[in-house]
Amino acid sequence: MFAATCLGTVLLCFALEFIRRLSRTYDRTIYSRRRRRGDEREEEFSLTVWEQTIRAAIKLLEVTLGVILLLLAVSFNGYLILSLLLGWGLAFWAFRWDMGREWASRGSRARSGARGADSTMLGF
């Protein structure tokens, strides 16, 4: 039973990183959809009610899982803490591949002086 708790902790870490990735992907989708329509003016960039509702629901899931994992960490159970560290490390490795491409493109835009999606990303 305790092994299942440790495995569940690792899976919760994966779920949290998946939700974070989902949030980034959804924000990029909204931004690219607006760019295709020509709504690039930052000062007038606003979300629809449904877009903001979806973003709020994703954030609610993210915070809820984060609090659950925090409570697991403050239980001071060494095995659960190790499961958290292992889970977060593996989940980061699994779900953050997209960030490498984004950071590389930010560096090239910074050298060229161009402004890109990073200046108007919604959840970043």
TORSE-734552 format. One record per residue (C-alpha): residue in one letter; residue number from 1; x, y, z; chain. Coordinates in steps of 0.2 Angstrom, whole numbers, plus 5000, padded with zeros to 4 digits. Layout:
% TORSE-734552
@aa->A	i->NUM	east->X	north->Y	up->Z	ch->A
...
//
This chain:
% TORSE-734552
@aa->M	i->1	east->5000	north->5000	up->5000	ch->A
@aa->F	i->2	east->5014	north->5012	up->5004	ch->A
@aa->A	i->3	east->5023	north->5008	up->4987	ch->A
@aa->A	i->4	east->5006	north->5013	up->4979	ch->A
@aa->T	i->5	east->5007	north->5030	up->4989	ch->A
@aa->C	i->6	east->5024	north->5033	up->4982	ch->A
@aa->L	i->7	east->5019	north->5029	up->4965	ch->A
@aa->G	i->8	east->5004	north->5040	up->4966	ch->A
@aa->T	i->9	east->5015	north->5054	up->4972	ch->A
@aa->V	i->10	east->5026	north->5052	up->4956	ch->A
@aa->L	i->11	east->5010	north->5052	up->4946	ch->A
@aa->L	i->12	east->5004	north->5068	up->4954	ch->A
@aa->C	i->13	east->5020	north->5076	up->4949	ch->A
@aa->F	i->14	east->5018	north->5071	up->4931	ch->A
@aa->A	i->15	east->5000	north->5077	up->4931	ch->A
@aa->L	i->16	east->5006	north->5094	up->4938	ch->A
@aa->E	i->17	east->5019	north->5096	up->4924	ch->A
@aa->F	i->18	east->5006	north->5090	up->4911	ch->A
@aa->I	i->19	east->4994	north->5104	up->4917	ch->A
@aa->R	i->20	east->5008	north->5117	up->4916	ch->A
@aa->R	i->21	east->5012	north->5111	up->4898	ch->A
@aa->L	i->22	east->4994	north->5112	up->4894	ch->A
@aa->S	i->23	east->4993	north->5130	up->4900	ch->A
@aa->R	i->24	east->5008	north->5135	up->4890	ch->A
@aa->T	i->25	east->5001	north->5127	up->4875	ch->A
@aa->Y	i->26	east->4984	north->5134	up->4877	ch->A
@aa->D	i->27	east->4992	north->5152	up->4879	ch->A
@aa->R	i->28	east->5002	north->5149	up->4863	ch->A
@aa->T	i->29	east->4987	north->5144	up->4854	ch->A
@aa->I	i->30	east->4977	north->5159	up->4859	ch->A
@aa->Y	i->31	east->4992	north->5170	up->4854	ch->A
@aa->S	i->32	east->4995	north->5162	up->4837	ch->A
@aa->R	i->33	east->4976	north->5163	up->4833	ch->A
@aa->R	i->34	east->4976	north->5181	up->4837	ch->A
@aa->R	i->35	east->4991	north->5184	up->4826	ch->A
@aa->R	i->36	east->4983	north->5175	up->4811	ch->A
@aa->R	i->37	east->4968	north->5187	up->4813	ch->A
@aa->G	i->38	east->4980	north->5202	up->4814	ch->A
@aa->D	i->39	east->4976	north->5207	up->4832	ch->A
@aa->E	i->40	east->4994	north->5210	up->4837	ch->A
@aa->R	i->41	east->4991	north->5226	up->4846	ch->A
@aa->E	i->42	east->4997	north->5222	up->4864	ch->A
@aa->E	i->43	east->4987	north->5236	up->4872	ch->A
@aa->E	i->44	east->4970	north->5230	up->4864	ch->A
@aa->F	i->45	east->4974	north->5211	up->4867	ch->A
@aa->S	i->46	east->4960	north->5204	up->4877	ch->A
@aa->L	i->47	east->4953	north->5187	up->4880	ch->A
@aa->T	i->48	east->4935	north->5181	up->4877	ch->A
@aa->V	i->49	east->4925	north->5175	up->4892	ch->A
@aa->W	i->50	east->4927	north->5157	up->4887	ch->A
@aa->E	i->51	east->4946	north->5158	up->4884	ch->A
@aa->Q	i->52	east->4948	north->5166	up->4901	ch->A
@aa->T	i->53	east->4937	north->5153	up->4909	ch->A
@aa->I	i->54	east->4947	north->5139	up->4902	ch->A
@aa->R	i->55	east->4963	north->5147	up->4908	ch->A
@aa->A	i->56	east->4956	north->5149	up->4925	ch->A
@aa->A	i->57	east->4951	north->5131	up->4926	ch->A
@aa->I	i->58	east->4968	north->5125	up->4921	ch->A
@aa->K	i->59	east->4976	north->5137	up->4934	ch->A
@aa->L	i->60	east->4964	north->5130	up->4947	ch->A
@aa->L	i->61	east->4969	north->5112	up->4943	ch->A
@aa->E	i->62	east->4987	north->5118	up->4944	ch->A
@aa->V	i->63	east->4986	north->5126	up->4961	ch->A
@aa->T	i->64	east->4976	north->5112	up->4968	ch->A
@aa->L	i->65	east->4989	north->5099	up->4963	ch->A
@aa->G	i->66	east->5003	north->5110	up->4969	ch->A
@aa->V	i->67	east->4994	north->5112	up->4986	ch->A
@aa->I	i->68	east->4992	north->5093	up->4987	ch->A
@aa->L	i->69	east->5010	north->5090	up->4983	ch->A
@aa->L	i->70	east->5015	north->5103	up->4996	ch->A
@aa->L	i->71	east->5005	north->5094	up->5009	ch->A
@aa->L	i->72	east->5013	north->5078	up->5005	ch->A
@aa->A	i->73	east->5030	north->5086	up->5007	ch->A
@aa->V	i->74	east->5026	north->5094	up->5024	ch->A
@aa->S	i->75	east->5021	north->5076	up->5030	ch->A
@aa->F	i->76	east->5040	north->5074	up->5033	ch->A
@aa->N	i->77	east->5040	north->5057	up->5026	ch->A
@aa->G	i->78	east->5057	north->5054	up->5018	ch->A
@aa->Y	i->79	east->5050	north->5041	up->5005	ch->A
@aa->L	i->80	east->5037	north->5053	up->5000	ch->A
@aa->I	i->81	east->5049	north->5068	up->4998	ch->A
@aa->L	i->82	east->5061	north->5057	up->4988	ch->A
@aa->S	i->83	east->5046	north->5052	up->4977	ch->A
@aa->L	i->84	east->5042	north->5070	up->4975	ch->A
@aa->L	i->85	east->5059	north->5074	up->4970	ch->A
@aa->L	i->86	east->5060	north->5059	up->4958	ch->A
@aa->G	i->87	east->5043	north->5063	up->4951	ch->A
@aa->W	i->88	east->5047	north->5081	up->4948	ch->A
@aa->G	i->89	east->5063	north->5078	up->4940	ch->A
@aa->L	i->90	east->5056	north->5065	up->4928	ch->A
@aa->A	i->91	east->5041	north->5075	up->4924	ch->A
@aa->F	i->92	east->5052	north->5090	up->4921	ch->A
@aa->W	i->93	east->5062	north->5080	up->4909	ch->A
@aa->A	i->94	east->5046	north->5073	up->4900	ch->A
@aa->F	i->95	east->5036	north->5089	up->4898	ch->A
@aa->R	i->96	east->5048	north->5103	up->4896	ch->A
@aa->W	i->97	east->5056	north->5099	up->4879	ch->A
@aa->D	i->98	east->5046	north->5113	up->4871	ch->A
@aa->M	i->99	east->5055	north->5126	up->4882	ch->A
@aa->G	i->100	east->5072	north->5123	up->4874	ch->A
@aa->R	i->101	east->5066	north->5128	up->4857	ch->A
@aa->E	i->102	east->5058	north->5143	up->4865	ch->A
@aa->W	i->103	east->5073	north->5149	up->4874	ch->A
@aa->A	i->104	east->5084	north->5146	up->4858	ch->A
@aa->S	i->105	east->5072	north->5157	up->4848	ch->A
@aa->R	i->106	east->5072	north->5170	up->4861	ch->A
@aa->G	i->107	east->5091	north->5172	up->4860	ch->A
@aa->S	i->108	east->5090	north->5174	up->4841	ch->A
@aa->R	i->109	east->5077	north->5187	up->4842	ch->A
@aa->A	i->110	east->5086	north->5196	up->4856	ch->A
@aa->R	i->111	east->5101	north->5197	up->4845	ch->A
@aa->S	i->112	east->5091	north->5203	up->4830	ch->A
@aa->G	i->113	east->5081	north->5216	up->4840	ch->A
@aa->A	i->114	east->5065	north->5208	up->4835	ch->A
@aa->R	i->115	east->5050	north->5206	up->4847	ch->A
@aa->G	i->116	east->5041	north->5190	up->4847	ch->A
@aa->A	i->117	east->5028	north->5179	up->4856	ch->A
@aa->D	i->118	east->5038	north->5180	up->4872	ch->A
@aa->S	i->119	east->5034	north->5198	up->4875	ch->A
@aa->T	i->120	east->5015	north->5195	up->4874	ch->A
@aa->M	i->121	east->5013	north->5177	up->4881	ch->A
@aa->L	i->122	east->4998	north->5176	up->4892	ch->A
@aa->G	i->123	east->5004	north->5164	up->4905	ch->A
@aa->F	i->124	east->5022	north->5167	up->4905	ch->A
//
